Amino acid sequence: MSRLSNALAFIVRAIIAGLAVAFVVVYLWPAISNRPENSAGNPAVAGTEPASYAAAVDRTAPAVVSVRTRALVQLDEEKPNIYSQLKLRAISSDGSGVILREDGYIITNHHVIYNFPEIWVVLWDDRILQARVVGSDTATDLAVLKVDLEGLPVAPISDDAPVRVGDVALAIGNSLGLSHTVSMGIVSATGRNDLRSLVYQDFIQTDAAINAGNSGGALINANGDLIGINTRNMEFAKGAQNIGFAIPIALARDVMDQIIDYGSVRRGWLGAQYSDLRPSLQPDGSAMRVGVGIRDVQRSGPAWNAGIRPGDVIRTLDGDAVSDASGFRLAISQRVPGSTVELDVQRGNESFQTYATLIQQPPL
């Protein structure tokens, strides 16, 4: 009998010990399972990017439209005659656009609709609507279209989502006539302003494929937030691959709002021409550009009235250092006409502080 009691007692103790071990394992399992493996194993997957970006695309794709344009041109313009109007042919082009207001306002590129009197947009659900041009801005290559329809899907924009180099970027557009094509890459660079293709530049560079027809389409992040309007690539450059550019959505939205409200974009103007300086030696031995040079000043303009003359160097704008002509030109343009800016100016070995009241930029 004692042997049976001893056996039962052993079994009970084993069961209790097993339950205790199981409790400890279960209690500690989340911490154990979330630990990264050592260098010999696979990396931990907790917190990495999702396996699919379908949810991000679903948030924005309904607000992306295909833009189709058409125009009639003469076949023989060198020898016009009374029958010339009969010798016409239709030319067409494809692009993209993004709906930014549910009452039918669409942003696209200026070069998509330039010189095309007939414009249609194709919605996510394949409805085709005729569009009219509200306004266009050649300086940023942006244009605003309007369709007569309410309750349209609008691309989500997050002002709290900074664009960082290395972020996932998805391009959505009418690539080569294939509507709502999605390509994936990363943000390769921000603040690109040295392409010499537009007056005002602040491009997002991406390696997401941007082909003909993508112009005016959406560049979104991994959450589906609209971060830019695709505008061009560098396929014309020999050997260039996967180098595309988008206009930051903050700049695009500002241009769109001004075109809707005022019919054109209001930009501050200093009345001067700028040039980049050669890099100068810094105290730590490195070389960098500091300030922008003044090439020319319009008499009686804001810069002239502020005492700025050709050969001067502007080092700061409202207390912020400036280093390149393109960035300084953009910063001035984003000030409201009539506003006053503070400038630190260097002339030879002397420097002085001055204030200039900006005026509306004259037509380019």
WOMO-V157691 format. One record per run of one state. SS is the DSSP state (H for helix, E for strand, C for the rest). FROM is the first residue (numbers start at 0). TO is the last residue. If there is no record, write none. Layout:
BEGIN
SS,FROM,TO  SS,FROM,TO
END
This chain:
BEGIN
C,0,0  H,1,32  C,33,52  H,53,62  E,63,73  C,74,82  H,83,85  C,86,86  E,87,100  C,101,103  E,104,107  C,108,108  H,109,112  C,113,116  E,117,121  C,122,126  E,127,129  C,130,130  E,131,136  C,137,140  E,141,145  C,146,166  E,167,174  C,175,176  E,177,191  C,192,201  E,202,205  C,206,216  E,217,219  C,220,224  E,225,232  C,233,242  E,243,247  H,248,261  C,262,266  E,267,268  C,269,270  E,271,275  C,276,278  E,279,280  C,281,285  E,286,287  C,288,290  E,291,296  C,297,300  H,301,304  C,305,311  E,312,316  C,317,318  E,319,320  C,321,323  H,324,332  C,333,338  E,339,346  C,347,348  E,349,356  C,357,357  E,358,359  C,360,363
END
